[in-house]
């Protein structure tokens, strides 16, 4: 597959870096304990009201606002990248459904693929996650149209996930060893041009691709785990993922070749920090003022943001209920070996599943893509490019 080389543009220095009075103004606006407590409670109440309403659009707006306040994301740069990579994000009218030819492509650092991944990731309303621990990223490209269909982002899973642990049935003393042979998919989805054709299902099915298992073993097979100090044995056993808004229409009943690809495990308990992302910069200012801020960096752990939010709640003597946003996400597990339970509980030799990428692409096109295009002849009128650009313009969520 041929890609056009795209020159990287130098980042412009933000005016904030040139403003000598900036630290003084920040100090004058530092929140008091009472102000910050009020902001946290207000954010929690607004989130709870949105969840109780049951409207996914309201919860999506909450995610968008959280993403807009992520100081680590350079939205102007992403928009410039989108302009330079425009040809890989075609208008739906340019796509011929019968000719879509999907292929899984790994993302390497400082590559065209990495820039495509970053732009596409900006489309999702979920706040950014750069991942932690073991990390892999993939694109699903359309070879015929030379366009981006979707992306997959993988990272080390949470050590504790009740519905996963109950499903595997592993004794507590062996759980970490098993979990270290799995990954969690923090991003799985289709770009706006392909989403109307149910390409989200296509991308999700590629979690079973042998390419992912091969890349995983090639990168991490000879490394030791941080906690157990043991080598990660081959192969990758499973991948977990969770829906963004309650029950998932993408993963449920996702079948191929007589196999249920995504096993539903249950729902998360609805705890997290997505509703506090807008308040987080104020938390950092306040923690700095009392000498309790934990900076990101080696030795401070992978979840610095979580630690700082917990430090804030404890220092302000606020109840832990403020971590309960109430968005219960449906959790799924993709089994990558045929004998997962025997491997986890009886030390059986793993037997990797058979999965053919090309056959999966053909199956998706006949099972979902072409029927959807026929049922909805106006699918190609979806304003994909407008939607993508608006997602990379965070001020649009404040209106």
C-alpha angles and dihedrals in degrees: 000000000000123000126190111240112245121202116230115236121223114251115250117233111253116240087235089071091056098048109099092189093056097095091051093052091047091052091051091051096047108134123242120232090255093050093048092047089053093049092051093049092047092051090050094049093049091050094049091050091051092050094046089053089063092218111140091199090061092050089046089053088053090055091047092053090050091050091048090059095051102118092196093067118086101207096177089055091049090053090051089050090050090054092050093044095042095125091064091057102056128183110261090244088070093057122094105201095205091056099049108128112187124202131174114237125187119231116233126191118273094010138125087253091057092053091049090050093051093051094046092047088059090065093069118090091217112101116259123273119189088192129233137233112006111014135186130171131193139181125214103216129191104229095194097050095029089229138129114259099177149315140246123204120189132186142162110296128240113273090226123045111147100203092047093046092048091050094050092044093207118162112254093246091057099038099095092051090055095042089053087065093059137069134209122228107222094174126033121153154101130266116251095259092059101031094084087061091057092254088153087078090050093053092045092053090055088070084084093055117128087222089072092050092048094050091046093053093042092055104033106019095098098038129100123236115248096233105033097031090221132128116259106246122223131286127040103244105197147344124222127201139168135216120249098228117025118281114026124229091188101056102032113099091000101161137168132174092355093308130114101229099191115045111204110228104176136267137305117249094247101252126135145095106268091111091053098052093097090054095043097091088055090050090054092051092050094045089050089053091056096038097247103109115123112211123213114259147097114320097022097088133250097277104057092146091055091047092052093049091049090048089053095051093046094045091049090045091234121158120259089237086087087075091061106094092166097226100136108197123203112241125214135185126209108206111215096184127054094227102043098147093047090051092048098044109021101033091242120170109265116251108202117222121249111245128162115202095203093048090049091053091050091047093050092049093053098036102043116358103056096038090051092049089051095047093047108037091175094059091109091062092072107123094236099163093046091050092049094049093047089053088057091051103075097184087069091075093060095065 
